[in-house]
Amino acid sequence: MTPQNILFVDDSPMVLSLLERTLSEERFTLHTAHTTKEALQVLEQHPIDVVVSDLLMPGLDGITFLRMIKEDYPHIVRIILSGHLHTQTILSAINQVGVFHFLTKPLELDDDTLKRILYEALDEAKLNRNRLHTDQSVAPPLSAFIDSILNAPYRPYVLLNEQDIVTAVHAALAELYPVGSSLRHPDQQGIQLTEHSLYIPYDESESSDPDLYTLDTLTVGHLSLRLIRLSEIA
């Protein structure tokens, strides 16, 4: 298993030294930085999963630093460590940074609260990496699918999700079957395009009547989409 990495950023050598002693036996690799400049160097050199940063430091402030991480390393879970958590600061951090947790100074190291929060953050980082990997694997087939639609404008289409909700529609059909509307038939056994007097039972969902429509199922990542291409506009 690839070891996970946590980076603590604080301008107090005492705080970082205390953290290193307290967390030395844990199942993750601990990195420390006294400035945001040092922290950025660590981020370039190591696969960091969680960043715990003070807000008030010389040079680049903590919120700006965490906002940069959010943009450049979206999988990294961001935690604020500070002894000066005013309401406006908290609101600003939530809005700009998407903070996972707030830790206040002085840190309570006598119980397992800090360790529990860090392991929860590591679990969240793992989920973030998996989501990013899924998004990257989905992109090529989704791009090909979009190209197939754009390259056949003469075939008006309706794209449905697994709940038969319209997620995309040809401009010519937008008023008939608006995005967000349901095309599921009341009997729950098929799809109903009312304006075309067209009913497609689920047990025939892979069939097609070329004179009226064709229907294809597209699997993109964890998504299963139905693409109905109509022969003509109602």
VONUNU-38535 format. One record per residue (C-alpha): residue number from 1; residue in three letters; chain; x negated, y negated, z. Coordinates in nm, 2 decimals, decimal comma. Layout:
<nodes>
 num residuo cadena      X      Y      Z
 NUM     ALA      A      X      Y      Z
...
</nodes>
This chain:
<nodes>
 num residuo cadena      X      Y      Z
   1     MET      A   0,00   0,00   0,00
   2     THR      A  -0,14  -0,34  -0,09
   3     PRO      A  -0,20  -0,54   0,23
   4     GLN      A   0,01  -0,85   0,26
   5     ASN      A  -0,15  -1,19   0,33
   6     ILE      A  -0,04  -1,48   0,56
   7     LEU      A  -0,20  -1,82   0,55
   8     PHE      A  -0,19  -2,06   0,85
   9     VAL      A  -0,27  -2,42   0,78
  10     ASP      A  -0,34  -2,65   1,08
  11     ASP      A  -0,60  -2,92   1,15
  12     SER      A  -0,65  -2,79   1,51
  13     PRO      A  -0,94  -2,54   1,54
  14     MET      A  -0,80  -2,43   1,87
  15     VAL      A  -0,46  -2,34   1,73
  16     LEU      A  -0,62  -2,14   1,44
  17     SER      A  -0,86  -1,96   1,67
  18     LEU      A  -0,58  -1,86   1,91
  19     LEU      A  -0,37  -1,73   1,62
  20     GLU      A  -0,67  -1,52   1,49
  21     ARG      A  -0,71  -1,36   1,83
  22     THR      A  -0,34  -1,29   1,87
  23     LEU      A  -0,28  -1,15   1,53
  24     SER      A  -0,61  -0,97   1,47
  25     GLU      A  -0,45  -0,62   1,51
  26     GLU      A  -0,15  -0,67   1,29
  27     ARG      A  -0,07  -0,50   0,95
  28     PHE      A  -0,14  -0,80   0,74
  29     THR      A  -0,45  -1,01   0,65
  30     LEU      A  -0,46  -1,35   0,82
  31     HIS      A  -0,62  -1,65   0,64
  32     THR      A  -0,66  -1,99   0,79
  33     ALA      A  -0,73  -2,34   0,66
  34     HIS      A  -0,79  -2,67   0,84
  35     THR      A  -0,67  -2,89   0,56
  36     THR      A  -0,43  -2,86   0,27
  37     LYS      A  -0,73  -2,89   0,03
  38     GLU      A  -0,88  -2,57   0,19
  39     ALA      A  -0,54  -2,41   0,18
  40     LEU      A  -0,51  -2,47  -0,20
  41     GLN      A  -0,85  -2,30  -0,24
  42     VAL      A  -0,73  -2,00  -0,04
  43     LEU      A  -0,42  -1,97  -0,25
  44     GLU      A  -0,63  -1,96  -0,57
  45     GLN      A  -0,85  -1,68  -0,42
  46     HIS      A  -0,60  -1,45  -0,24
  47     PRO      A  -0,25  -1,31  -0,31
  48     ILE      A  -0,08  -1,50  -0,03
  49     ASP      A   0,27  -1,39   0,07
  50     VAL      A   0,36  -1,63   0,35
  51     VAL      A   0,23  -1,99   0,43
  52     VAL      A   0,27  -2,14   0,78
  53     SER      A   0,18  -2,50   0,77
  54     ASP      A   0,17  -2,80   1,01
  55     LEU      A   0,34  -3,11   0,88
  56     LEU      A   0,11  -3,38   1,01
  57     MET      A  -0,24  -3,34   0,87
  58     PRO      A  -0,50  -3,56   0,72
  59     GLY      A  -0,46  -3,61   0,35
  60     LEU      A  -0,18  -3,43   0,18
  61     ASP      A   0,12  -3,41   0,42
  62     GLY      A   0,28  -3,07   0,50
  63     ILE      A   0,61  -3,13   0,31
  64     THR      A   0,43  -3,23  -0,01
  65     PHE      A   0,20  -2,94   0,03
  66     LEU      A   0,48  -2,69   0,07
  67     ARG      A   0,67  -2,84  -0,22
  68     MET      A   0,37  -2,78  -0,44
  69     ILE      A   0,37  -2,41  -0,32
  70     LYS      A   0,74  -2,38  -0,40
  71     GLU      A   0,67  -2,50  -0,76
  72     ASP      A   0,35  -2,31  -0,82
  73     TYR      A   0,40  -2,00  -0,61
  74     PRO      A   0,77  -1,94  -0,59
  75     HIS      A   0,74  -1,60  -0,43
  76     ILE      A   0,56  -1,74  -0,12
  77     VAL      A   0,77  -1,77   0,19
  78     ARG      A   0,73  -2,11   0,35
  79     ILE      A   0,73  -2,17   0,73
  80     ILE      A   0,67  -2,50   0,91
  81     LEU      A   0,47  -2,52   1,23
  82     SER      A   0,49  -2,85   1,41
  83     GLY      A   0,52  -3,03   1,74
  84     HIS      A   0,71  -3,32   1,58
  85     LEU      A   1,03  -3,18   1,44
  86     HIS      A   1,27  -3,48   1,41
  87     THR      A   1,61  -3,43   1,26
  88     GLN      A   1,53  -3,63   0,94
  89     THR      A   1,21  -3,43   0,90
  90     ILE      A   1,40  -3,10   0,92
  91     LEU      A   1,66  -3,21   0,67
  92     SER      A   1,40  -3,33   0,43
  93     ALA      A   1,21  -3,00   0,46
  94     ILE      A   1,53  -2,80   0,39
  95     ASN      A   1,62  -3,01   0,09
  96     GLN      A   1,27  -3,03  -0,07
  97     VAL      A   1,09  -2,71   0,04
  98     GLY      A   1,34  -2,44   0,13
  99     VAL      A   1,19  -2,35   0,46
 100     PHE      A   1,23  -1,99   0,59
 101     HIS      A   1,17  -2,08   0,95
 102     PHE      A   1,05  -2,36   1,19
 103     LEU      A   0,79  -2,28   1,45
 104     THR      A   0,73  -2,54   1,72
 105     LYS      A   0,42  -2,62   1,92
 106     PRO      A   0,30  -2,50   2,16
 107     LEU      A   0,35  -2,15   2,01
 108     GLU      A   0,49  -1,89   2,25
 109     LEU      A   0,25  -1,60   2,22
 110     ASP      A   0,35  -1,40   2,53
 111     ASP      A   0,63  -1,21   2,35
 112     ASP      A   0,68  -1,07   2,00
 113     THR      A   0,89  -1,35   1,86
 114     LEU      A   0,61  -1,49   1,64
 115     LYS      A   0,52  -1,15   1,51
 116     ARG      A   0,88  -1,06   1,44
 117     ILE      A   0,93  -1,39   1,24
 118     LEU      A   0,61  -1,32   1,04
 119     TYR      A   0,71  -0,96   0,95
 120     GLU      A   1,06  -1,09   0,84
 121     ALA      A   0,89  -1,35   0,62
 122     LEU      A   0,67  -1,08   0,47
 123     ASP      A   0,97  -0,87   0,39
 124     GLU      A   1,13  -1,17   0,22
 125     ALA      A   0,81  -1,23   0,02
 126     LYS      A   0,83  -0,87  -0,10
 127     LEU      A   1,18  -0,93  -0,22
 128     ASN      A   1,08  -1,25  -0,39
 129     ARG      A   0,80  -1,07  -0,58
 130     ASN      A   1,05  -0,79  -0,69
 131     ARG      A   1,30  -1,06  -0,81
 132     LEU      A   1,03  -1,23  -1,01
 133     HIS      A   0,91  -0,90  -1,16
 134     THR      A   1,27  -0,82  -1,26
 135     ASP      A   1,32  -1,16  -1,41
 136     GLN      A   1,01  -1,12  -1,62
 137     SER      A   1,11  -0,77  -1,74
 138     VAL      A   1,46  -0,90  -1,83
 139     ALA      A   1,34  -1,20  -2,04
 140     PRO      A   1,23  -1,02  -2,36
 141     PRO      A   1,56  -0,82  -2,41
 142     LEU      A   1,77  -1,12  -2,31
 143     SER      A   1,58  -1,34  -2,56
 144     ALA      A   1,64  -1,08  -2,83
 145     PHE      A   2,01  -1,07  -2,74
 146     ILE      A   2,05  -1,44  -2,76
 147     ASP      A   1,87  -1,45  -3,09
 148     SER      A   2,11  -1,19  -3,23
 149     ILE      A   2,40  -1,41  -3,13
 150     LEU      A   2,25  -1,73  -3,27
 151     ASN      A   2,16  -1,56  -3,60
 152     ALA      A   2,52  -1,44  -3,66
 153     PRO      A   2,73  -1,75  -3,61
 154     TYR      A   2,99  -1,61  -3,85
 155     ARG      A   3,09  -1,34  -3,60
 156     PRO      A   3,26  -1,52  -3,30
 157     TYR      A   3,18  -1,34  -2,98
 158     VAL      A   3,28  -1,31  -2,62
 159     LEU      A   3,02  -1,19  -2,36
 160     LEU      A   3,16  -1,03  -2,04
 161     ASN      A   3,00  -0,92  -1,71
 162     GLU      A   3,08  -0,60  -1,52
 163     GLN      A   3,39  -0,76  -1,38
 164     ASP      A   3,51  -0,86  -1,73
 165     ILE      A   3,45  -1,23  -1,65
 166     VAL      A   3,36  -1,44  -1,96
 167     THR      A   2,99  -1,54  -1,91
 168     ALA      A   2,93  -1,68  -2,26
 169     VAL      A   3,15  -1,74  -2,56
 170     HIS      A   3,12  -1,87  -2,92
 171     ALA      A   3,22  -2,23  -2,96
 172     ALA      A   3,51  -2,14  -3,18
 173     LEU      A   3,66  -1,93  -2,90
 174     ALA      A   3,58  -2,15  -2,61
 175     GLU      A   3,93  -2,28  -2,56
 176     LEU      A   4,09  -1,94  -2,60
 177     TYR      A   3,86  -1,75  -2,36
 178     PRO      A   3,68  -2,01  -2,14
 179     VAL      A   3,37  -1,92  -1,94
 180     GLY      A   3,48  -1,80  -1,60
 181     SER      A   3,81  -1,65  -1,71
 182     SER      A   3,89  -1,28  -1,67
 183     LEU      A   3,97  -1,06  -1,97
 184     ARG      A   4,05  -0,75  -1,76
 185     HIS      A   4,39  -0,61  -1,84
 186     PRO      A   4,64  -0,60  -1,55
 187     ASP      A   4,63  -0,21  -1,55
 188     GLN      A   4,26  -0,23  -1,47
 189     GLN      A   4,19   0,02  -1,74
 190     GLY      A   4,07  -0,20  -2,02
 191     ILE      A   3,99  -0,55  -2,17
 192     GLN      A   4,27  -0,77  -2,31
 193     LEU      A   4,21  -1,05  -2,56
 194     THR      A   4,56  -1,19  -2,56
 195     GLU      A   4,51  -1,45  -2,83
 196     HIS      A   4,40  -1,17  -3,07
 197     SER      A   4,66  -0,92  -2,95
 198     LEU      A   4,36  -0,69  -2,89
 199     TYR      A   4,34  -0,43  -2,61
 200     ILE      A   4,02  -0,23  -2,56
 201     PRO      A   4,06   0,07  -2,31
 202     TYR      A   3,75   0,14  -2,11
 203     ASP      A   3,74   0,50  -2,23
 204     GLU      A   3,70   0,37  -2,58
 205     SER      A   3,47   0,09  -2,49
 206     GLU      A   3,18   0,22  -2,70
 207     SER      A   3,40   0,26  -3,01
 208     SER      A   3,49  -0,02  -3,25
 209     ASP      A   3,73  -0,11  -3,53
 210     PRO      A   3,52  -0,30  -3,78
 211     ASP      A   3,82  -0,46  -3,93
 212     LEU      A   3,90  -0,62  -3,59
 213     TYR      A   3,60  -0,61  -3,36
 214     THR      A   3,28  -0,44  -3,25
 215     LEU      A   3,18  -0,38  -2,89
 216     ASP      A   2,83  -0,32  -2,76
 217     THR      A   2,70  -0,27  -2,41
 218     LEU      A   2,38  -0,45  -2,32
 219     THR      A   2,18  -0,36  -2,01
 220     VAL      A   1,95  -0,63  -1,90
 221     GLY      A   1,76  -0,55  -1,58
 222     HIS      A   2,03  -0,47  -1,33
 223     LEU      A   2,30  -0,64  -1,54
 224     SER      A   2,55  -0,45  -1,76
 225     LEU      A   2,71  -0,68  -2,02
 226     ARG      A   2,98  -0,62  -2,28
 227     LEU      A   2,95  -0,81  -2,61
 228     ILE      A   3,27  -0,82  -2,82
 229     ARG      A   3,22  -0,95  -3,17
 230     LEU      A   3,54  -1,04  -3,35
 231     SER      A   3,59  -1,02  -3,72
 232     GLU      A   3,78  -1,35  -3,74
 233     ILE      A   3,91  -1,63  -3,52
 234     ALA      A   4,27  -1,61  -3,41
</nodes>
